[in-house]
Amino acid sequence: MSEEIFEEQFVCDLAACKGACCVEGESGAPVEMDELPLLEASLEAANEFMTKKGKAAIAAKGNYVLDNDGDLVTTLVGNHGECAYAFFDDGGIAKCSFEKAFLEGKSTWRKPVSCHLYPIRLGKSGQYITVNYHRWLLCEPACACGIKMKVPVYRFLKDALVRRFGVSWYVELEQASGLWRNAQQ
């Protein structure tokens, strides 16, 4: 686990970034193998909110693809950039069709856990899952907002971390954060 999740501050500022993480980048959002059936089962509900371009990309490429690194990722509109599952609200903010369906009670799956966890990225080191903070210039407003509100990354992402690792894991994370903070003084 990267200590940066304790020391860095972060709170999404959608008014500033306009949901850039949904429309920027060279690859789609990572999707875990066990999420594929959930993605498939939630697609009909998400379809209601998707853009025409997103629907066309799914029809042409499929519900998910392998990226250049061989990882399962969400399909993109074009070769990079906009996620096929993104839609834009009245303020021009990119949001997730899966999450919209979930929040409206039309689906039981929120969205890929990689999206829910961002700016944390999971990796592998042997048999272990690594938990790392990912810096992205697009998220500078979120860092500024987090500093202003004094919210460390792991606290901002509590729901997502509990979703992925469970409540007892998160309680241990809180304890580790306290030990880490005491060691910094």
C-alpha positions as CSV (number, residue, x, y, z in Angstrom):
1,M,0.0,0.0,0.0
2,S,1.3,3.4,-1.0
3,E,1.7,5.9,1.9
4,E,0.4,8.5,-0.5
5,I,-3.2,7.4,0.1
6,F,-2.7,8.7,3.7
7,E,-0.7,11.8,2.9
8,E,-2.3,13.1,-0.3
9,Q,-5.6,15.1,-0.1
10,F,-8.3,14.6,-2.7
11,V,-12.0,15.5,-3.3
12,C,-13.4,15.4,-6.8
13,D,-14.3,18.8,-8.1
14,L,-16.6,18.0,-11.1
15,A,-17.4,21.7,-11.6
16,A,-13.7,22.3,-12.4
17,C,-12.7,19.1,-14.2
18,K,-16.1,18.3,-15.9
19,G,-15.5,14.6,-15.4
20,A,-12.4,14.5,-17.5
21,C,-11.4,11.1,-16.2
22,C,-14.4,9.7,-18.2
23,V,-13.3,11.3,-21.5
24,E,-9.5,11.5,-21.4
25,G,-6.8,8.8,-21.6
26,E,-5.4,6.3,-23.9
27,S,-7.4,3.3,-22.7
28,G,-10.7,2.5,-21.1
29,A,-11.3,1.9,-17.4
30,P,-9.9,-1.4,-16.1
31,V,-12.6,-4.0,-15.6
32,E,-12.0,-7.0,-13.4
33,M,-12.9,-10.5,-14.8
34,D,-15.6,-11.0,-12.1
35,E,-17.2,-7.7,-13.1
36,L,-18.0,-8.8,-16.7
37,P,-21.3,-10.6,-15.8
38,L,-22.3,-7.5,-13.8
39,L,-21.5,-5.2,-16.7
40,E,-23.5,-7.4,-19.1
41,A,-26.4,-7.6,-16.7
42,S,-26.4,-3.8,-16.2
43,L,-26.0,-2.8,-19.8
44,E,-29.7,-2.5,-20.6
45,A,-30.3,-0.1,-17.7
46,A,-27.2,1.9,-18.6
47,N,-28.2,2.0,-22.3
48,E,-31.0,4.5,-21.4
49,F,-28.4,7.2,-20.5
50,M,-25.6,6.4,-23.1
51,T,-24.9,8.7,-26.0
52,K,-25.5,7.7,-29.6
53,K,-21.7,7.6,-30.1
54,G,-21.3,5.4,-27.1
55,K,-24.0,3.0,-28.3
56,A,-22.4,2.8,-31.7
57,A,-18.9,2.1,-30.2
58,I,-20.4,-0.8,-28.1
59,A,-22.2,-2.1,-31.2
60,A,-19.0,-2.0,-33.2
61,K,-16.4,-3.1,-30.6
62,G,-18.3,-4.9,-27.9
63,N,-19.1,-4.2,-24.3
64,Y,-15.4,-4.3,-23.3
65,V,-12.1,-4.7,-25.1
66,L,-8.5,-5.7,-24.5
67,D,-6.2,-2.7,-24.5
68,N,-2.6,-2.6,-25.8
69,D,-1.4,-4.1,-22.5
70,G,-3.8,-7.0,-22.7
71,D,-6.0,-5.7,-19.9
72,L,-9.8,-5.8,-20.0
73,V,-11.1,-2.2,-20.2
74,T,-14.3,-0.4,-21.0
75,T,-14.9,0.4,-24.7
76,L,-13.9,3.8,-25.9
77,V,-15.6,6.0,-28.5
78,G,-12.8,6.2,-31.1
79,N,-9.3,4.9,-30.3
80,H,-8.7,6.9,-27.1
81,G,-10.5,9.3,-24.9
82,E,-14.2,9.1,-24.2
83,C,-15.6,6.0,-22.5
84,A,-18.5,4.6,-24.4
85,Y,-20.5,4.5,-21.1
86,A,-20.1,8.3,-20.5
87,F,-22.9,10.7,-20.9
88,F,-23.0,14.4,-20.3
89,D,-25.4,16.2,-17.8
90,D,-26.9,19.6,-18.4
91,G,-23.8,21.3,-17.1
92,G,-21.6,19.4,-19.6
93,I,-20.1,17.2,-16.9
94,A,-19.2,13.6,-18.1
95,K,-20.8,11.0,-15.9
96,C,-21.2,7.2,-15.9
97,S,-24.3,5.6,-17.4
98,F,-23.9,2.6,-15.1
99,E,-23.7,4.8,-12.1
100,K,-26.7,6.8,-13.2
101,A,-28.8,3.6,-13.6
102,F,-27.6,2.5,-10.2
103,L,-28.4,5.8,-8.4
104,E,-31.9,5.7,-10.0
105,G,-32.5,2.2,-8.7
106,K,-32.5,0.6,-12.2
107,S,-29.4,-1.5,-11.6
108,T,-27.7,-3.2,-8.7
109,W,-24.1,-2.6,-10.1
110,R,-22.6,0.8,-9.6
111,K,-19.8,0.9,-12.2
112,P,-16.4,-0.7,-12.6
113,V,-14.6,-0.7,-9.3
114,S,-11.6,0.9,-11.0
115,C,-13.7,4.0,-11.7
116,H,-15.1,4.0,-8.2
117,L,-11.6,3.8,-6.7
118,Y,-10.0,6.5,-8.8
119,P,-7.4,8.1,-8.0
120,I,-6.4,4.8,-6.5
121,R,-5.2,2.2,-8.9
122,L,-4.9,-1.5,-8.0
123,G,-2.0,-3.6,-9.2
124,K,-0.4,-6.9,-8.5
125,S,2.9,-7.8,-6.9
126,G,3.2,-11.6,-6.8
127,Q,0.2,-12.8,-4.8
128,Y,-0.6,-9.4,-3.4
129,I,-2.8,-6.6,-4.5
130,T,-1.1,-3.2,-4.5
131,V,-3.0,0.0,-3.7
132,N,-1.4,3.0,-5.2
133,Y,-2.3,6.7,-5.6
134,H,-2.3,7.8,-9.3
135,R,-1.4,11.4,-10.0
136,W,-3.0,13.0,-13.1
137,L,-2.8,16.6,-14.1
138,L,-6.5,16.6,-14.8
139,C,-7.2,16.0,-11.1
140,E,-5.3,19.1,-9.8
141,P,-8.7,20.8,-8.9
142,A,-9.5,17.6,-6.8
143,C,-6.2,17.9,-5.0
144,A,-6.8,21.6,-4.3
145,C,-10.3,20.8,-3.1
146,G,-9.0,17.9,-0.9
147,I,-6.4,20.2,0.7
148,K,-9.0,22.9,1.4
149,M,-11.3,20.3,3.0
150,K,-8.5,18.3,4.6
151,V,-9.6,15.0,3.2
152,P,-7.0,12.3,2.6
153,V,-7.4,10.1,-0.5
154,Y,-8.4,7.0,1.5
155,R,-11.2,8.8,3.4
156,F,-12.6,10.3,0.1
157,L,-12.7,6.8,-1.3
158,K,-14.1,5.0,1.8
159,D,-17.2,3.7,0.0
160,A,-15.2,2.4,-2.9
161,L,-12.5,0.8,-0.7
162,V,-15.2,-0.9,1.5
163,R,-16.9,-2.1,-1.7
164,R,-13.6,-3.7,-3.0
165,F,-12.0,-4.9,0.3
166,G,-14.7,-5.0,3.0
167,V,-15.4,-3.1,6.2
168,S,-12.8,-4.9,8.4
169,W,-10.1,-4.2,5.8
170,Y,-11.1,-0.5,5.9
171,V,-11.0,-0.4,9.7
172,E,-7.5,-1.8,9.6
173,L,-6.6,0.9,7.0
174,E,-7.9,3.6,9.4
175,Q,-5.7,2.1,12.1
176,A,-2.7,2.0,9.8
177,S,-3.3,5.6,8.9
178,G,-3.2,6.5,12.6
179,L,0.0,4.7,13.1
180,W,1.5,6.3,10.0
181,R,0.4,9.8,11.1
182,N,2.0,9.2,14.6
183,A,5.2,8.1,13.0
184,Q,5.3,11.3,10.9
185,Q,5.3,13.5,14.0
